[in-house]
Amino acid sequence: MKIGIVGLGIVGLSTGVVLAEQGHKVVGIDIDENRVQGLNCKRSPIYDPGLQEMIEKNFNNLKFTTDYSSLSDVDVVFITVSTPTVNGKIYLGYVFDAAKKMKEYLSDSIVVIKSTVVPGTARKVKDIVGENVVVNPEFLKEGSAILDTKSPDRIVIGSENEKAGDIVEGLWRFTGSTILRTSLEEAEMIKYAANSFLAVKISFINEIANLCERIGCDVNVIANAIGMDKRISPYFLKAGIGWGGSCFPKDTLAITSFAREVGERLRIIEAAIEVNEERPKRVVNLLEGLLGSIKDKRVCVLGVAFKPDTDDTRESIALKIIDILKSRGAIVLAYDPKARTNKAEMVSKEECIRDSDGIIIATEWKEFYGIEDLLKGKYVVDGRRILDPSKMDRTRFRAIGLGE
């Protein structure tokens, strides 16, 4: 089949290269000319494990352009554009713009919405492009996007047109994953329900971590024990500095805003957001408790990406920590293996540690594990619980969810 992909971010590129590997001819469209030019030179604009290699491996089945007329003979076109939040509400302009631009070039093509959209969006897209609209939400995680696209936990296909749904189902049958057929609105809602539940779970264990710090417990011990309960499971029970990135922050805001618009309040999700907003300040307070004052002190932030194995800094808690540090007069250095920021002076890991009075571990990159010896003599806050407390000077060390 010939497949169109509109929007060449991590979702669009992962979808495109995985389908190209299955032998489909894929044309990717993006309004960013520099991104398109780089991709046509086999350069991925995004770091994610395996993505660059997949582009190179399947390049013969890939084409990248800014020209929507390239969709004139596609069988299926995926909309994978961004759906950010603006003033706390989802912005769907990119989705509708993509639908309007592709409309004149489509005949019987199936339009698949893979972007995360609030319920009711697909019906508005149908008003633009016609009846062949399917909702096929993505559930990939940055840092494992290719693997998650090839082997998802489930495939959700929302459709009112049975034939269109069957064709999309056929595209993903190679994964061997469970396939769920739903209504349009159910497919749209499933993605929000999943992300919101995970965000609530993280905020819950971070609340427990706060209490553990007060009463001298280790939240890791608590999380390990409750995670053994099959009803709870151990996943997303890692206490830390909070959730960021391109999904949880915008999706929780979008669904709570949408709920209020239709006359409901999602109070548990609202509370999870509130807990998360407190996390970066709490981390800085822990360091301030060690140093006394951080004014004019040099602070090293290890990790600026919102999670390891990605260069994505969108809604990164590390950057929020940097902002708070600077607002309190600290001089901030930072190091990350892949990500970059202009909010702090980016230096090598060794220089960052050596030249700083205090250190905050903000992203759990593998290379930060086992660096206890490098940190001797430094005041350290482990925001990701990757250090061994028994190897640290407890008069100079604090960790999330670890009592003194």
N, C-alpha and C positions, 0 to 999 in steps of 0.2 A: 504494500500500500504506500501511497504518498501521504506524508504527515506534515502538517504545518504546526509550528510552535511560535506563538506571539508573546514575547517577553523572555529575554535571555538572562534571567537571574539564575539562582541556584536551582529553583524548581524547573524552569524551562530547559536549562542545559542538561540537567540530570535526566529529565523525561526524554529529551531529544536524543542524547547519546545512547541511552539504554534501548530505545526503540530502533535506532540505527543499527545497533549490534544485532538486533533480531532480523535484520535484512530489509527494513523499511527505508525508503528514501525520505529524508527529513529536511525541510527548509525552515530555518529559524529566522524570525524577524524581530528587530529591535530598533527603536528610534535613535539609539546611541551609535553614531557612525564609527567612533573610535573602537567601541566594543565589537562591532561587526567586522571592522578591518582586522583587529587583532585575532578574532576567531577564524577568519579566512586565512590567517597566517599560522593557524594551529596553536594559538596562544589563548589559554583560558584566562578570563578576566577575574576569576574567583579561585581562591585556594580551597580545595576540599579533596581529601584523599581519593586518588584514583581518577579524578575528573580530567586532568590534563592527559593522562594516558588513554582514557576512553575517547577523547576528541581525536587524538592522533591515530588510534587503532581503527576508528570507524569513519575516518575523514572522507572516504570515497562515497559514503552514504549521507554526507552532511553538506548543506549549503547555508550560508548566512547572508542576509541582506536587510536593507531598510525598506525594500519595495513590496508593498502589499499585493501587487499584481502577481507576485510569485505564488500566491495562494489559489490562482485560477483553476488549477487542476488537482488540488489536494482532495483526498477522500475524507480526512478528519483533520480538524484544526483545534489545537489546544490553546486556550487563553491562560497564560501563566504570568500575567502582569502583577505589579505590586498593588496591594490594597491597604495603604497606610491609614492611620488614624489622624484626623485633623480636629483639634479642639475636642478630643475625646470621642469623636464619632468616626465611623469608617468612611473613607473616601473611595467611591466607586468610579470616579471619572475615568481612570485608565482602562477599566473593564469596558465601559460603554464606548469610549473612544475607539478601542480595538475592534469592538463589534461593528461600529459604524464604518470604520475604514475597510474592513474586510468584506462587508456586505455586498458591494458591487461586483466582487470577484468570485463569489460563491455560487454554486448551482445547487447540487444536492449534497453538498458537504455537510458533515456532522460537526457542530461546534461544541467543544467540550470545555466546560469551565473547571479549571484546576486551581485557579486562584481562590483564596479563602474569602467567601462572600456571605453576607447575612441572608437569612431566609427571605425569599421573594425576589432576589436579584436575577435568578435564571429566567423568571417569567418576564422581566423587563428586557433581558437579552433576547428572548424569543420574539418580543415585539419588534426588535430591530432586524434580526437575521432570519426569522422563520421558525418552524416547528422542530427542526432537528437539533435540539439543544439537550445536552447531557451534563450533569454535574458529577465530577469525578475527583473529589478532594484528595490532596496529597497529605501524607503523614510522615514525610522524611524528616530526619534530623540533620542539621548542619554538622559536619564532621564525619557523617556516614551516609551522605546523600545517595551515592551510587548503590551501595549495599541495600539501603532502605527502598530504593526504587525497584531494584531487582527482586527483593525478597520482603515485601511488606507484610505486616501482620494480617492485613485484610485489604480487599479492594472494594470500595463503595461506589456504586453506580446508580445515580438518581436520574430517572427518565420517565417521561410519559409516552414516548415513542419507543415501542418494544424493539423494533428493528434497529433503531439507532443505538439503544442500550446493548443489544446483542453484538453489534459491531465493535463497540468499545470494550465489551467484555472479552471478545476474541483477541483484542490487542494485548490484554494483560493476562491471558490464560497461561502463558509460558511461565509465569511466576509460581504457579502451583498454590497460590494463596487462596484463602476463603473469599468468595465473591458474594457481596450483599447487594441485592437490588432493592431500591427504595424509591420514594417520591423525590421530586426535586428539593422540596423544603427539608425533608428528612436528611438528605445527603448534605445540604448546606449546614444543617444544625449539628450533625454528627461531629464535624471538624471542631466546631466551637465547644461542644460539650467535652470532647476529649482533651483539648488544650486547657480548658478551664479547670477540669478535674486535676490534671497534672500540676497546674499552677497552685491550686489549693493544697495539694499534697506537699509541695515544697514549702509553702508558707506555714503549713501546720508544723512540720518538723523544725522549722526555724523558730517558731514560737516555743516549742519544747526546748530547743537549744538555749533560748534566753533564760528559761527557768533553770536549766541545768547549770548554767554559769553562776546563778545566784546560790544554789544549794550544794555545790561541790560535786556534781555528777558529770559524767561524760556522755554526751548525746549519742555518740557512736555506739555505745553499749546499748542504749535504749533503742535506737533505730534498728540495730541488728536483731534484737529480741522481738520487737513487734513485727519486723519484716518476715519473721519465720511463720507468722500467722498467714495461712493461705488466703484469707479474706483481705489481707492488707498488702502482702508481697513486699519485697525489699526495694523495688524500683522507685526512684524519685523520693527517697527518704534520706538523701545526703544533705545534711545541714550546711549552710554556707552563707555567702554574702547576698544571695537572692537571685532571681531569674531576670534575664535580659534577652537580647536578641531580636530577631525579626518577627517572632510569632507571639509568644506569651504576652508581652506588654500590649501590643496592639489588639490582639484577639480578645483579651479579657476586657479591655476598655470598650471595644466594639460591641461585644455581646451584652455588656451591662447597659450601655447606652441604648442599644436596640431594644432591650427588654423594657427599659423605662418608657420608650416611645410607644410601646404597645400595652403599657399599663401594668407592668410587673417590675419587681425589684429582685435582683439576684444578690441577696445580702451576703451570702457566704463568699461569693466571688469578689464582691466589693471589699470585704474584710481581708481577703488574700492580697488584693492590690495594696491595701493600706499597710499590711505587714511588710510587703516587699519594698515599699517606698521608704521604710524605716531602716532597712539593712545597711546601706552605705554609711549612714551617719553613725550607726552602732559600731561599725568596724573602725572608723576614725576615732571614736570615743575610746575604744580599747587601746589604740596606740597612744592616744593622749594620756590615758591612765598610766602608761609605762613611762612616757617621756616627760610628763608634767605638762609642759606646753610644747606645741609643735611649731610655734612661730619662729621663723628663721632656721628651723631644723631641716635637714636634707632627708627626704623620705623617698625610698625606692618602692615602686609598685611593680611587682613581677606579674606580668600578664595584663594586656589591655583588650584582647578579644573577649567577646562575651562568654565563650566556652573554648576548650581546646580543639585542635585540629580544624580550625577555621581562621580566616583573617577578618571575619565580620565583627565590627565594633558597634553595630546598631543597638541602641539601648543597653550598651555595656555597663554593668554595675561598676566595673573598674574605672571607667571614665567619670562616673558620678562621684566615686571616691576621690579621684584626682581633683575634681572641681571643689569638693568640700575641703580637702587638704589645702588647696591654694587660697580658698576663702578665709582660712584660719592662719594664713601667713607662712605656710610651709613652702620649701623649695622642692619641687617634685621631679624625680628622674623615673624613667620607666623602661622596661624591657619586655619584648614579646617576640617569639620565634617567627611569627608571620604577620601580625597586625601592626599597624602604625597609627599614630595620632599626633596632632600638633598641640595637644593640651599639655604635654610634658616633654622634657628633653629625652629623646630616645637614645639609649646607650647600650653597650653590651651588658650581658648578665653579670659578668665579673665586676665591671665598672659600677654598675648600679648598686650592687651589694657593698663593694669596697668604699664607695664615696658617700654612703648614706648613714644617718644616725638611726633611722628606723626603717623597717621593711614590712610591707604588706603583700602577702601572696593572694592575688586576686583571680588568677586563672589556673586551673589544675593541669597545666602542660606536663607531660611525662618527664621532661628534663628538670622539673622542679622537685621531683621526688628524690629523696636521699641526699639533699644538699645541706643537711644539718651542720656538717663541719664547716661549710662556707659561711655559715651564719653566726659562728661563735663570736661573742663580744657585741653582737648587735641586738637591738630591741626589735622583736619580731611579732607580728600578728598573722597567724595562719588562718586566712579567711576561707580556705577550702579543705582544711583538715587532711593535709597530705604529709605533714611532718610527724615524726615520732616524738611525742612529748617527753619520753624518758631520756631522749638524747639532747634535750634543750635545757638551758638554764631557766628554771621556772620563775626567777626574779625578773627576767627580761623577756618572757614569752607569754603570749596569750593566744588562745585559739577559740574559734566559734564553738559554742556548746561545751566548753571544757571549764569546769570550776577550778578555782585557785586551790 
